[in-house]
């Protein structure tokens, strides 16, 4: 019988180059979490809520940006 897992969210914040992605990948190892970099959310703000005037150097495609917009 397959074991059931309760969905948990883990948010990792920190300054640039502090190891956020490294830590997220380590936590994700063998635990089946979804990994969404914070930069993708920032880029989604840029496309979906331009009135916020948030800018980002990270480019994600508009389709992915739309999917993330439900979290904004």
CHARMM-style PDB file with segment names, atoms N, HN, CA, C and O in Angstrom:
ATOM      1  N   UNK     1       0.834  -1.188   0.000  1.00  0.00      PROA
ATOM      2  CA  UNK     1       0.000   0.000   0.000  1.00  0.00      PROA
ATOM      3  C   UNK     1       0.875   1.247   0.000  1.00  0.00      PROA
ATOM      4  O   UNK     1       1.866   1.325   0.726  1.00  0.00      PROA
ATOM      5  N   UNK     2       0.505   2.196  -0.802  1.00  0.00      PROA
ATOM      6  HN  UNK     2      -0.301   2.133  -1.392  1.00  0.00      PROA
ATOM      7  CA  UNK     2       1.263   3.433  -0.917  1.00  0.00      PROA
ATOM      8  C   UNK     2       1.025   4.336   0.286  1.00  0.00      PROA
ATOM      9  O   UNK     2      -0.108   4.508   0.735  1.00  0.00      PROA
ATOM     10  N   UNK     3       2.094   4.902   0.794  1.00  0.00      PROA
ATOM     11  HN  UNK     3       3.015   4.762   0.429  1.00  0.00      PROA
ATOM     12  CA  UNK     3       1.982   5.805   1.939  1.00  0.00      PROA
ATOM     13  C   UNK     3       1.449   7.157   1.480  1.00  0.00      PROA
ATOM     14  O   UNK     3       1.827   7.650   0.417  1.00  0.00      PROA
ATOM     15  N   UNK     4       0.582   7.748   2.271  1.00  0.00      PROA
ATOM     16  HN  UNK     4       0.275   7.348   3.135  1.00  0.00      PROA
ATOM     17  CA  UNK     4       0.005   9.055   1.956  1.00  0.00      PROA
ATOM     18  C   UNK     4       0.817  10.155   2.614  1.00  0.00      PROA
ATOM     19  O   UNK     4       1.225  10.038   3.769  1.00  0.00      PROA
ATOM     20  N   UNK     5       1.046  11.224   1.867  1.00  0.00      PROA
ATOM     21  HN  UNK     5       0.714  11.320   0.928  1.00  0.00      PROA
ATOM     22  CA  UNK     5       1.813  12.345   2.379  1.00  0.00      PROA
ATOM     23  C   UNK     5       0.930  13.580   2.476  1.00  0.00      PROA
ATOM     24  O   UNK     5       0.126  13.851   1.584  1.00  0.00      PROA
ATOM     25  N   UNK     6       1.080  14.310   3.541  1.00  0.00      PROA
ATOM     26  HN  UNK     6       1.733  14.090   4.266  1.00  0.00      PROA
ATOM     27  CA  UNK     6       0.382  15.575   3.691  1.00  0.00      PROA
ATOM     28  C   UNK     6       1.208  16.649   2.997  1.00  0.00      PROA
ATOM     29  O   UNK     6       2.426  16.715   3.167  1.00  0.00      PROA
ATOM     30  N   UNK     7       0.539  17.490   2.213  1.00  0.00      PROA
ATOM     31  HN  UNK     7      -0.450  17.437   2.074  1.00  0.00      PROA
ATOM     32  CA  UNK     7       1.226  18.556   1.494  1.00  0.00      PROA
ATOM     33  C   UNK     7       1.689  19.629   2.461  1.00  0.00      PROA
ATOM     34  O   UNK     7       0.908  20.102   3.287  1.00  0.00      PROA
ATOM     35  N   UNK     8       2.946  20.015   2.366  1.00  0.00      PROA
ATOM     36  HN  UNK     8       3.580  19.630   1.695  1.00  0.00      PROA
ATOM     37  CA  UNK     8       3.516  21.074   3.202  1.00  0.00      PROA
ATOM     38  C   UNK     8       4.206  22.076   2.291  1.00  0.00      PROA
ATOM     39  O   UNK     8       4.768  21.716   1.257  1.00  0.00      PROA
ATOM     40  N   UNK     9       4.154  23.326   2.691  1.00  0.00      PROA
ATOM     41  HN  UNK     9       3.698  23.619   3.531  1.00  0.00      PROA
ATOM     42  CA  UNK     9       4.856  24.375   1.963  1.00  0.00      PROA
ATOM     43  C   UNK     9       6.059  24.811   2.776  1.00  0.00      PROA
ATOM     44  O   UNK     9       5.978  24.986   3.991  1.00  0.00      PROA
ATOM     45  N   UNK    10       7.162  24.981   2.095  1.00  0.00      PROA
ATOM     46  HN  UNK    10       7.228  24.839   1.107  1.00  0.00      PROA
ATOM     47  CA  UNK    10       8.378  25.481   2.727  1.00  0.00      PROA
ATOM     48  C   UNK    10       8.826  26.691   1.928  1.00  0.00      PROA
ATOM     49  O   UNK    10       9.040  26.594   0.719  1.00  0.00      PROA
ATOM     50  N   UNK    11       8.966  27.807   2.580  1.00  0.00      PROA
ATOM     51  HN  UNK    11       8.792  27.886   3.561  1.00  0.00      PROA
ATOM     52  CA  UNK    11       9.415  29.035   1.938  1.00  0.00      PROA
ATOM     53  C   UNK    11      10.814  29.344   2.449  1.00  0.00      PROA
ATOM     54  O   UNK    11      11.036  29.455   3.654  1.00  0.00      PROA
ATOM     55  N   UNK    12      11.749  29.482   1.525  1.00  0.00      PROA
ATOM     56  HN  UNK    12      11.568  29.392   0.546  1.00  0.00      PROA
ATOM     57  CA  UNK    12      13.133  29.771   1.890  1.00  0.00      PROA
ATOM     58  C   UNK    12      13.472  31.155   1.364  1.00  0.00      PROA
ATOM     59  O   UNK    12      13.414  31.403   0.159  1.00  0.00      PROA
ATOM     60  N   UNK    13      13.823  32.048   2.264  1.00  0.00      PROA
ATOM     61  HN  UNK    13      13.870  31.847   3.243  1.00  0.00      PROA
ATOM     62  CA  UNK    13      14.165  33.424   1.896  1.00  0.00      PROA
ATOM     63  C   UNK    13      15.601  33.734   2.300  1.00  0.00      PROA
ATOM     64  O   UNK    13      16.150  33.120   3.215  1.00  0.00      PROA
ATOM     65  N   UNK    14      16.189  34.682   1.615  1.00  0.00      PROA
ATOM     66  HN  UNK    14      15.744  35.181   0.872  1.00  0.00      PROA
ATOM     67  CA  UNK    14      17.541  35.114   1.950  1.00  0.00      PROA
ATOM     68  C   UNK    14      18.060  36.065   0.897  1.00  0.00      PROA
ATOM     69  O   UNK    14      17.447  36.255  -0.153  1.00  0.00      PROA
ATOM     70  N   UNK    15      19.187  36.651   1.192  1.00  0.00      PROA
ATOM     71  HN  UNK    15      19.685  36.496   2.046  1.00  0.00      PROA
ATOM     72  CA  UNK    15      19.807  37.592   0.249  1.00  0.00      PROA
ATOM     73  C   UNK    15      20.397  36.820  -0.927  1.00  0.00      PROA
ATOM     74  O   UNK    15      20.554  35.601  -0.867  1.00  0.00      PROA
ATOM     75  N   UNK    16      20.718  37.539  -1.985  1.00  0.00      PROA
ATOM     76  HN  UNK    16      20.590  38.530  -2.034  1.00  0.00      PROA
ATOM     77  CA  UNK    16      21.298  36.921  -3.182  1.00  0.00      PROA
ATOM     78  C   UNK    16      22.555  36.143  -2.833  1.00  0.00      PROA
ATOM     79  O   UNK    16      23.367  36.578  -2.016  1.00  0.00      PROA
ATOM     80  N   UNK    17      22.702  34.993  -3.461  1.00  0.00      PROA
ATOM     81  HN  UNK    17      22.042  34.640  -4.125  1.00  0.00      PROA
ATOM     82  CA  UNK    17      23.892  34.137  -3.329  1.00  0.00      PROA
ATOM     83  C   UNK    17      24.088  33.591  -1.925  1.00  0.00      PROA
ATOM     84  O   UNK    17      25.217  33.299  -1.531  1.00  0.00      PROA
ATOM     85  N   UNK    18      22.990  33.446  -1.146  1.00  0.00      PROA
ATOM     86  HN  UNK    18      22.073  33.683  -1.466  1.00  0.00      PROA
ATOM     87  CA  UNK    18      23.122  32.932   0.216  1.00  0.00      PROA
ATOM     88  C   UNK    18      22.897  31.424   0.306  1.00  0.00      PROA
ATOM     89  O   UNK    18      23.028  30.842   1.383  1.00  0.00      PROA
ATOM     90  N   UNK    19      22.558  30.785  -0.821  1.00  0.00      PROA
ATOM     91  HN  UNK    19      22.452  31.257  -1.696  1.00  0.00      PROA
ATOM     92  CA  UNK    19      22.396  29.338  -0.829  1.00  0.00      PROA
ATOM     93  C   UNK    19      20.963  28.853  -0.772  1.00  0.00      PROA
ATOM     94  O   UNK    19      20.714  27.702  -0.414  1.00  0.00      PROA
ATOM     95  N   UNK    20      20.013  29.712  -1.118  1.00  0.00      PROA
ATOM     96  HN  UNK    20      20.215  30.647  -1.408  1.00  0.00      PROA
ATOM     97  CA  UNK    20      18.594  29.339  -1.077  1.00  0.00      PROA
ATOM     98  C   UNK    20      18.296  28.164  -2.010  1.00  0.00      PROA
ATOM     99  O   UNK    20      17.651  27.198  -1.601  1.00  0.00      PROA
ATOM    100  N   UNK    21      18.751  28.237  -3.230  1.00  0.00      PROA
ATOM    101  HN  UNK    21      19.275  29.022  -3.562  1.00  0.00      PROA
ATOM    102  CA  UNK    21      18.493  27.166  -4.200  1.00  0.00      PROA
ATOM    103  C   UNK    21      19.164  25.871  -3.772  1.00  0.00      PROA
ATOM    104  O   UNK    21      18.582  24.794  -3.902  1.00  0.00      PROA
ATOM    105  N   UNK    22      20.373  25.969  -3.267  1.00  0.00      PROA
ATOM    106  HN  UNK    22      20.847  26.843  -3.161  1.00  0.00      PROA
ATOM    107  CA  UNK    22      21.097  24.790  -2.794  1.00  0.00      PROA
ATOM    108  C   UNK    22      20.313  24.108  -1.674  1.00  0.00      PROA
ATOM    109  O   UNK    22      20.130  22.890  -1.688  1.00  0.00      PROA
ATOM    110  N   UNK    23      19.855  24.892  -0.711  1.00  0.00      PROA
ATOM    111  HN  UNK    23      20.004  25.881  -0.699  1.00  0.00      PROA
ATOM    112  CA  UNK    23      19.095  24.354   0.409  1.00  0.00      PROA
ATOM    113  C   UNK    23      17.778  23.730  -0.063  1.00  0.00      PROA
ATOM    114  O   UNK    23      17.401  22.650   0.392  1.00  0.00      PROA
ATOM    115  N   UNK    24      17.087  24.410  -0.969  1.00  0.00      PROA
ATOM    116  HN  UNK    24      17.393  25.287  -1.338  1.00  0.00      PROA
ATOM    117  CA  UNK    24      15.818  23.900  -1.499  1.00  0.00      PROA
ATOM    118  C   UNK    24      16.018  22.555  -2.193  1.00  0.00      PROA
ATOM    119  O   UNK    24      15.205  21.645  -2.030  1.00  0.00      PROA
ATOM    120  N   UNK    25      17.081  22.427  -2.954  1.00  0.00      PROA
ATOM    121  HN  UNK    25      17.741  23.166  -3.086  1.00  0.00      PROA
ATOM    122  CA  UNK    25      17.360  21.167  -3.645  1.00  0.00      PROA
ATOM    123  C   UNK    25      17.702  20.066  -2.651  1.00  0.00      PROA
ATOM    124  O   UNK    25      17.315  18.914  -2.850  1.00  0.00      PROA
ATOM    125  N   UNK    26      18.413  20.400  -1.600  1.00  0.00      PROA
ATOM    126  HN  UNK    26      18.727  21.336  -1.439  1.00  0.00      PROA
ATOM    127  CA  UNK    26      18.733  19.414  -0.557  1.00  0.00      PROA
ATOM    128  C   UNK    26      17.470  18.946   0.163  1.00  0.00      PROA
ATOM    129  O   UNK    26      17.303  17.753   0.414  1.00  0.00      PROA
ATOM    130  N   UNK    27      16.593  19.874   0.492  1.00  0.00      PROA
ATOM    131  HN  UNK    27      16.729  20.844   0.288  1.00  0.00      PROA
ATOM    132  CA  UNK    27      15.335  19.518   1.152  1.00  0.00      PROA
ATOM    133  C   UNK    27      14.474  18.667   0.224  1.00  0.00      PROA
ATOM    134  O   UNK    27      13.822  17.718   0.662  1.00  0.00      PROA
ATOM    135  N   UNK    28      14.478  19.012  -1.047  1.00  0.00      PROA
ATOM    136  HN  UNK    28      15.007  19.783  -1.403  1.00  0.00      PROA
ATOM    137  CA  UNK    28      13.648  18.320  -2.035  1.00  0.00      PROA
ATOM    138  C   UNK    28      14.140  16.903  -2.322  1.00  0.00      PROA
ATOM    139  O   UNK    28      13.366  16.070  -2.793  1.00  0.00      PROA
ATOM    140  N   UNK    29      15.386  16.622  -2.052  1.00  0.00      PROA
ATOM    141  HN  UNK    29      16.015  17.299  -1.670  1.00  0.00      PROA
ATOM    142  CA  UNK    29      15.970  15.325  -2.358  1.00  0.00      PROA
ATOM    143  C   UNK    29      15.145  14.196  -1.726  1.00  0.00      PROA
ATOM    144  O   UNK    29      15.068  14.079  -0.503  1.00  0.00      PROA
ATOM    145  N   UNK    30      14.537  13.379  -2.571  1.00  0.00      PROA
ATOM    146  HN  UNK    30      14.600  13.473  -3.564  1.00  0.00      PROA
ATOM    147  CA  UNK    30      13.730  12.222  -2.153  1.00  0.00      PROA
ATOM    148  C   UNK    30      12.465  12.573  -1.374  1.00  0.00      PROA
ATOM    149  O   UNK    30      11.914  11.706  -0.696  1.00  0.00      PROA
ATOM    150  N   UNK    31      11.995  13.797  -1.447  1.00  0.00      PROA
ATOM    151  HN  UNK    31      12.442  14.501  -1.998  1.00  0.00      PROA
ATOM    152  CA  UNK    31      10.792  14.156  -0.698  1.00  0.00      PROA
ATOM    153  C   UNK    31       9.643  14.593  -1.601  1.00  0.00      PROA
ATOM    154  O   UNK    31       8.541  14.836  -1.109  1.00  0.00      PROA
ATOM    155  N   UNK    32       9.868  14.697  -2.879  1.00  0.00      PROA
ATOM    156  HN  UNK    32      10.763  14.500  -3.279  1.00  0.00      PROA
ATOM    157  CA  UNK    32       8.817  14.976  -3.855  1.00  0.00      PROA
ATOM    158  C   UNK    32       8.142  16.329  -3.686  1.00  0.00      PROA
ATOM    159  O   UNK    32       6.953  16.462  -3.974  1.00  0.00      PROA
ATOM    160  N   UNK    33       8.868  17.321  -3.229  1.00  0.00      PROA
ATOM    161  HN  UNK    33       9.835  17.213  -2.995  1.00  0.00      PROA
ATOM    162  CA  UNK    33       8.340  18.677  -3.168  1.00  0.00      PROA
ATOM    163  C   UNK    33       8.466  19.318  -4.541  1.00  0.00      PROA
ATOM    164  O   UNK    33       9.321  18.933  -5.339  1.00  0.00      PROA
ATOM    165  N   UNK    34       7.613  20.293  -4.810  1.00  0.00      PROA
ATOM    166  HN  UNK    34       6.919  20.606  -4.162  1.00  0.00      PROA
ATOM    167  CA  UNK    34       7.781  21.110  -6.006  1.00  0.00      PROA
ATOM    168  C   UNK    34       8.731  22.245  -5.644  1.00  0.00      PROA
ATOM    169  O   UNK    34       8.659  22.807  -4.551  1.00  0.00      PROA
ATOM    170  N   UNK    35       9.606  22.569  -6.561  1.00  0.00      PROA
ATOM    171  HN  UNK    35       9.665  22.113  -7.449  1.00  0.00      PROA
ATOM    172  CA  UNK    35      10.579  23.632  -6.324  1.00  0.00      PROA
ATOM    173  C   UNK    35      10.300  24.760  -7.302  1.00  0.00      PROA
ATOM    174  O   UNK    35      10.420  24.578  -8.513  1.00  0.00      PROA
ATOM    175  N   UNK    36       9.925  25.934  -6.780  1.00  0.00      PROA
ATOM    176  HN  UNK    36       9.827  26.082  -5.796  1.00  0.00      PROA
ATOM    177  CA  UNK    36       9.664  27.112  -7.613  1.00  0.00      PROA
ATOM    178  C   UNK    36      10.547  28.242  -7.099  1.00  0.00      PROA
ATOM    179  O   UNK    36      10.324  28.740  -5.995  1.00  0.00      PROA
ATOM    180  N   UNK    37      11.545  28.655  -7.878  1.00  0.00      PROA
ATOM    181  HN  UNK    37      11.726  28.250  -8.775  1.00  0.00      PROA
ATOM    182  CA  UNK    37      12.414  29.748  -7.437  1.00  0.00      PROA
ATOM    183  C   UNK    37      11.644  31.051  -7.245  1.00  0.00      PROA
ATOM    184  O   UNK    37      10.745  31.364  -8.026  1.00  0.00      PROA
ATOM    185  N   UNK    38      11.988  31.797  -6.225  1.00  0.00      PROA
ATOM    186  HN  UNK    38      12.718  31.543  -5.590  1.00  0.00      PROA
ATOM    187  CA  UNK    38      11.340  33.072  -5.930  1.00  0.00      PROA
ATOM    188  C   UNK    38      11.453  34.039  -7.110  1.00  0.00      PROA
ATOM    189  O   UNK    38      10.563  34.861  -7.329  1.00  0.00      PROA
ATOM    190  N   UNK    39      12.538  33.941  -7.862  1.00  0.00      PROA
ATOM    191  HN  UNK    39      13.261  33.274  -7.684  1.00  0.00      PROA
ATOM    192  CA  UNK    39      12.723  34.800  -9.036  1.00  0.00      PROA
ATOM    193  C   UNK    39      11.574  34.645 -10.034  1.00  0.00      PROA
ATOM    194  O   UNK    39      11.221  35.602 -10.723  1.00  0.00      PROA
ATOM    195  N   UNK    40      10.995  33.455 -10.115  1.00  0.00      PROA
ATOM    196  HN  UNK    40      11.282  32.678  -9.555  1.00  0.00      PROA
ATOM    197  CA  UNK    40       9.882  33.234 -11.030  1.00  0.00      PROA
ATOM    198  C   UNK    40       8.653  34.020 -10.587  1.00  0.00      PROA
ATOM    199  O   UNK    40       7.907  34.533 -11.421  1.00  0.00      PROA
ATOM    200  N   UNK    41       8.442  34.117  -9.277  1.00  0.00      PROA
ATOM    201  HN  UNK    41       9.048  33.700  -8.599  1.00  0.00      PROA
ATOM    202  CA  UNK    41       7.316  34.906  -8.780  1.00  0.00      PROA
ATOM    203  C   UNK    41       7.528  36.391  -9.056  1.00  0.00      PROA
ATOM    204  O   UNK    41       6.599  37.101  -9.441  1.00  0.00      PROA
ATOM    205  N   UNK    42       8.759  36.849  -8.855  1.00  0.00      PROA
ATOM    206  HN  UNK    42       9.514  36.272  -8.542  1.00  0.00      PROA
ATOM    207  CA  UNK    42       9.070  38.256  -9.120  1.00  0.00      PROA
ATOM    208  C   UNK    42       8.819  38.570 -10.589  1.00  0.00      PROA
ATOM    209  O   UNK    42       8.230  39.600 -10.916  1.00  0.00      PROA
ATOM    210  N   UNK    43       9.265  37.685 -11.474  1.00  0.00      PROA
ATOM    211  HN  UNK    43       9.744  36.848 -11.209  1.00  0.00      PROA
ATOM    212  CA  UNK    43       9.048  37.881 -12.898  1.00  0.00      PROA
ATOM    213  C   UNK    43       7.559  37.842 -13.229  1.00  0.00      PROA
ATOM    214  O   UNK    43       7.102  38.558 -14.120  1.00  0.00      PROA
ATOM    215  N   UNK    44       6.812  37.021 -12.526  1.00  0.00      PROA
ATOM    216  HN  UNK    44       7.183  36.439 -11.802  1.00  0.00      PROA
ATOM    217  CA  UNK    44       5.367  36.944 -12.740  1.00  0.00      PROA
ATOM    218  C   UNK    44       4.678  38.252 -12.345  1.00  0.00      PROA
ATOM    219  O   UNK    44       3.736  38.689 -13.006  1.00  0.00      PROA
ATOM    220  N   UNK    45       5.153  38.873 -11.263  1.00  0.00      PROA
ATOM    221  HN  UNK    45       5.919  38.518 -10.726  1.00  0.00      PROA
ATOM    222  CA  UNK    45       4.633  40.193 -10.896  1.00  0.00      PROA
ATOM    223  C   UNK    45       4.845  41.174 -12.039  1.00  0.00      PROA
ATOM    224  O   UNK    45       3.952  41.948 -12.383  1.00  0.00      PROA
ATOM    225  N   UNK    46       6.027  41.133 -12.619  1.00  0.00      PROA
ATOM    226  HN  UNK    46       6.753  40.504 -12.340  1.00  0.00      PROA
ATOM    227  CA  UNK    46       6.373  42.056 -13.699  1.00  0.00      PROA
ATOM    228  C   UNK    46       5.377  41.954 -14.856  1.00  0.00      PROA
ATOM    229  O   UNK    46       4.958  42.973 -15.405  1.00  0.00      PROA
ATOM    230  N   UNK    47       5.001  40.739 -15.224  1.00  0.00      PROA
ATOM    231  HN  UNK    47       5.341  39.911 -14.778  1.00  0.00      PROA
ATOM    232  CA  UNK    47       4.095  40.552 -16.363  1.00  0.00      PROA
ATOM    233  C   UNK    47       2.625  40.703 -16.011  1.00  0.00      PROA
ATOM    234  O   UNK    47       1.861  41.266 -16.794  1.00  0.00      PROA
ATOM    235  N   UNK    48       2.213  40.208 -14.842  1.00  0.00      PROA
ATOM    236  HN  UNK    48       2.834  39.751 -14.206  1.00  0.00      PROA
ATOM    237  CA  UNK    48       0.790  40.143 -14.510  1.00  0.00      PROA
ATOM    238  C   UNK    48       0.279  41.320 -13.691  1.00  0.00      PROA
ATOM    239  O   UNK    48      -0.919  41.602 -13.693  1.00  0.00      PROA
ATOM    240  N   UNK    49       1.164  42.000 -13.002  1.00  0.00      PROA
ATOM    241  HN  UNK    49       2.138  41.771 -13.001  1.00  0.00      PROA
ATOM    242  CA  UNK    49       0.775  43.165 -12.209  1.00  0.00      PROA
ATOM    243  C   UNK    49       1.763  44.306 -12.472  1.00  0.00      PROA
ATOM    244  O   UNK    49       2.493  44.713 -11.568  1.00  0.00      PROA
ATOM    245  N   UNK    50       1.788  44.815 -13.689  1.00  0.00      PROA
ATOM    246  HN  UNK    50       1.195  44.485 -14.423  1.00  0.00      PROA
ATOM    247  CA  UNK    50       2.773  45.846 -14.036  1.00  0.00      PROA
ATOM    248  C   UNK    50       2.640  47.123 -13.209  1.00  0.00      PROA
ATOM    249  O   UNK    50       3.596  47.888 -13.084  1.00  0.00      PROA
ATOM    250  N   UNK    51       1.450  47.353 -12.644  1.00  0.00      PROA
ATOM    251  HN  UNK    51       0.673  46.731 -12.745  1.00  0.00      PROA
ATOM    252  CA  UNK    51       1.260  48.554 -11.830  1.00  0.00      PROA
ATOM    253  C   UNK    51       2.122  48.537 -10.564  1.00  0.00      PROA
ATOM    254  O   UNK    51       2.325  49.583  -9.946  1.00  0.00      PROA
ATOM    255  N   UNK    52       2.628  47.371 -10.172  1.00  0.00      PROA
ATOM    256  HN  UNK    52       2.463  46.522 -10.674  1.00  0.00      PROA
ATOM    257  CA  UNK    52       3.512  47.298  -9.000  1.00  0.00      PROA
ATOM    258  C   UNK    52       4.905  47.839  -9.306  1.00  0.00      PROA
ATOM    259  O   UNK    52       5.678  48.143  -8.397  1.00  0.00      PROA
ATOM    260  N   UNK    53       5.218  47.955 -10.600  1.00  0.00      PROA
ATOM    261  HN  UNK    53       4.590  47.708 -11.339  1.00  0.00      PROA
ATOM    262  CA  UNK    53       6.516  48.454 -11.069  1.00  0.00      PROA
ATOM    263  C   UNK    53       7.685  47.607 -10.557  1.00  0.00      PROA
ATOM    264  O   UNK    53       8.803  48.100 -10.402  1.00  0.00      PROA
ATOM    265  N   UNK    54       7.408  46.328 -10.298  1.00  0.00      PROA
ATOM    266  HN  UNK    54       6.500  45.927 -10.424  1.00  0.00      PROA
ATOM    267  CA  UNK    54       8.456  45.392  -9.895  1.00  0.00      PROA
ATOM    268  C   UNK    54       9.192  44.953 -11.147  1.00  0.00      PROA
ATOM    269  O   UNK    54       8.570  44.601 -12.149  1.00  0.00      PROA
ATOM    270  N   UNK    55      10.503  44.973 -11.089  1.00  0.00      PROA
ATOM    271  HN  UNK    55      11.008  45.259 -10.275  1.00  0.00      PROA
ATOM    272  CA  UNK    55      11.305  44.566 -12.235  1.00  0.00      PROA
ATOM    273  C   UNK    55      12.122  43.331 -11.873  1.00  0.00      PROA
ATOM    274  O   UNK    55      12.351  43.034 -10.700  1.00  0.00      PROA
ATOM    275  N   UNK    56      12.549  42.630 -12.898  1.00  0.00      PROA
ATOM    276  HN  UNK    56      12.363  42.871 -13.851  1.00  0.00      PROA
ATOM    277  CA  UNK    56      13.339  41.420 -12.691  1.00  0.00      PROA
ATOM    278  C   UNK    56      14.188  41.174 -13.925  1.00  0.00      PROA
ATOM    279  O   UNK    56      13.760  41.438 -15.048  1.00  0.00      PROA
ATOM    280  N   UNK    57      15.385  40.670 -13.709  1.00  0.00      PROA
ATOM    281  HN  UNK    57      15.732  40.455 -12.796  1.00  0.00      PROA
ATOM    282  CA  UNK    57      16.243  40.278 -14.828  1.00  0.00      PROA
ATOM    283  C   UNK    57      15.951  38.850 -15.265  1.00  0.00      PROA
ATOM    284  O   UNK    57      16.393  38.417 -16.329  1.00  0.00      PROA
ATOM    285  N   UNK    58      15.209  38.123 -14.444  1.00  0.00      PROA
ATOM    286  HN  UNK    58      14.850  38.475 -13.579  1.00  0.00      PROA
ATOM    287  CA  UNK    58      14.865  36.736 -14.755  1.00  0.00      PROA
ATOM    288  C   UNK    58      13.718  36.734 -15.752  1.00  0.00      PROA
ATOM    289  O   UNK    58      12.715  37.422 -15.561  1.00  0.00      PROA
ATOM    290  N   UNK    59      13.869  35.971 -16.795  1.00  0.00      PROA
ATOM    291  HN  UNK    59      14.683  35.412 -16.950  1.00  0.00      PROA
ATOM    292  CA  UNK    59      12.833  35.885 -17.814  1.00  0.00      PROA
ATOM    293  C   UNK    59      12.212  34.495 -17.791  1.00  0.00      PROA
ATOM    294  O   UNK    59      12.915  33.494 -17.931  1.00  0.00      PROA
ATOM    295  N   UNK    60      10.904  34.433 -17.617  1.00  0.00      PROA
ATOM    296  HN  UNK    60      10.332  35.246 -17.503  1.00  0.00      PROA
ATOM    297  CA  UNK    60      10.177  33.179 -17.784  1.00  0.00      PROA
ATOM    298  C   UNK    60       9.131  33.413 -18.857  1.00  0.00      PROA
ATOM    299  O   UNK    60       8.711  34.546 -19.089  1.00  0.00      PROA
ATOM    300  N   UNK    61       8.714  32.342 -19.506  1.00  0.00      PROA
ATOM    301  HN  UNK    61       9.056  31.422 -19.317  1.00  0.00      PROA
ATOM    302  CA  UNK    61       7.746  32.517 -20.590  1.00  0.00      PROA
ATOM    303  C   UNK    61       6.396  32.957 -20.028  1.00  0.00      PROA
ATOM    304  O   UNK    61       6.081  32.712 -18.863  1.00  0.00      PROA
ATOM    305  N   UNK    62       5.625  33.598 -20.863  1.00  0.00      PROA
ATOM    306  HN  UNK    62       5.882  33.798 -21.808  1.00  0.00      PROA
ATOM    307  CA  UNK    62       4.355  34.190 -20.417  1.00  0.00      PROA
ATOM    308  C   UNK    62       3.358  33.129 -19.945  1.00  0.00      PROA
ATOM    309  O   UNK    62       2.553  33.399 -19.053  1.00  0.00      PROA
ATOM    310  N   UNK    63       3.397  31.940 -20.524  1.00  0.00      PROA
ATOM    311  HN  UNK    63       4.051  31.721 -21.249  1.00  0.00      PROA
ATOM    312  CA  UNK    63       2.488  30.878 -20.103  1.00  0.00      PROA
ATOM    313  C   UNK    63       2.791  30.461 -18.660  1.00  0.00      PROA
ATOM    314  O   UNK    63       1.871  30.316 -17.855  1.00  0.00      PROA
ATOM    315  N   UNK    64       4.054  30.271 -18.331  1.00  0.00      PROA
ATOM    316  HN  UNK    64       4.801  30.389 -18.984  1.00  0.00      PROA
ATOM    317  CA  UNK    64       4.442  29.929 -16.964  1.00  0.00      PROA
ATOM    318  C   UNK    64       4.101  31.061 -16.016  1.00  0.00      PROA
ATOM    319  O   UNK    64       3.675  30.828 -14.885  1.00  0.00      PROA
ATOM    320  N   UNK    65       4.288  32.280 -16.475  1.00  0.00      PROA
ATOM    321  HN  UNK    65       4.634  32.470 -17.394  1.00  0.00      PROA
ATOM    322  CA  UNK    65       3.976  33.445 -15.665  1.00  0.00      PROA
ATOM    323  C   UNK    65       2.487  33.480 -15.322  1.00  0.00      PROA
ATOM    324  O   UNK    65       2.118  33.801 -14.193  1.00  0.00      PROA
ATOM    325  N   UNK    66       1.639  33.153 -16.285  1.00  0.00      PROA
ATOM    326  HN  UNK    66       1.939  32.892 -17.202  1.00  0.00      PROA
ATOM    327  CA  UNK    66       0.186  33.118 -16.056  1.00  0.00      PROA
ATOM    328  C   UNK    66      -0.170  32.066 -15.015  1.00  0.00      PROA
ATOM    329  O   UNK    66      -1.017  32.302 -14.153  1.00  0.00      PROA
ATOM    330  N   UNK    67       0.481  30.895 -15.094  1.00  0.00      PROA
ATOM    331  HN  UNK    67       1.169  30.703 -15.794  1.00  0.00      PROA
ATOM    332  CA  UNK    67       0.203  29.828 -14.135  1.00  0.00      PROA
ATOM    333  C   UNK    67       0.568  30.254 -12.715  1.00  0.00      PROA
ATOM    334  O   UNK    67      -0.134  29.906 -11.766  1.00  0.00      PROA
ATOM    335  N   UNK    68       1.655  31.001 -12.562  1.00  0.00      PROA
ATOM    336  HN  UNK    68       2.226  31.284 -13.333  1.00  0.00      PROA
ATOM    337  CA  UNK    68       2.082  31.460 -11.252  1.00  0.00      PROA
ATOM    338  C   UNK    68       1.207  32.600 -10.727  1.00  0.00      PROA
ATOM    339  O   UNK    68       1.171  32.848  -9.521  1.00  0.00      PROA
ATOM    340  N   UNK    69       0.511  33.286 -11.614  1.00  0.00      PROA
ATOM    341  HN  UNK    69       0.540  33.085 -12.593  1.00  0.00      PROA
ATOM    342  CA  UNK    69      -0.271  34.458 -11.200  1.00  0.00      PROA
ATOM    343  C   UNK    69      -1.366  34.118 -10.193  1.00  0.00      PROA
ATOM    344  O   UNK    69      -1.805  34.998  -9.453  1.00  0.00      PROA
ATOM    345  N   UNK    70      -1.812  32.881 -10.144  1.00  0.00      PROA
ATOM    346  HN  UNK    70      -1.455  32.165 -10.745  1.00  0.00      PROA
ATOM    347  CA  UNK    70      -2.843  32.514  -9.167  1.00  0.00      PROA
ATOM    348  C   UNK    70      -2.330  32.617  -7.740  1.00  0.00      PROA
ATOM    349  O   UNK    70      -3.124  32.687  -6.803  1.00  0.00      PROA
ATOM    350  N   UNK    71      -1.023  32.628  -7.563  1.00  0.00      PROA
ATOM    351  HN  UNK    71      -0.377  32.572  -8.324  1.00  0.00      PROA
ATOM    352  CA  UNK    71      -0.433  32.738  -6.229  1.00  0.00      PROA
ATOM    353  C   UNK    71      -0.184  34.179  -5.808  1.00  0.00      PROA
ATOM    354  O   UNK    71       0.157  34.435  -4.654  1.00  0.00      PROA
ATOM    355  N   UNK    72      -0.348  35.122  -6.728  1.00  0.00      PROA
ATOM    356  HN  UNK    72      -0.625  34.914  -7.667  1.00  0.00      PROA
ATOM    357  CA  UNK    72      -0.038  36.522  -6.422  1.00  0.00      PROA
ATOM    358  C   UNK    72      -1.199  37.194  -5.724  1.00  0.00      PROA
ATOM    359  OT1 UNK    72      -1.118  38.376  -5.390  1.00  0.00      PROA
TER     360      UNK     72
END
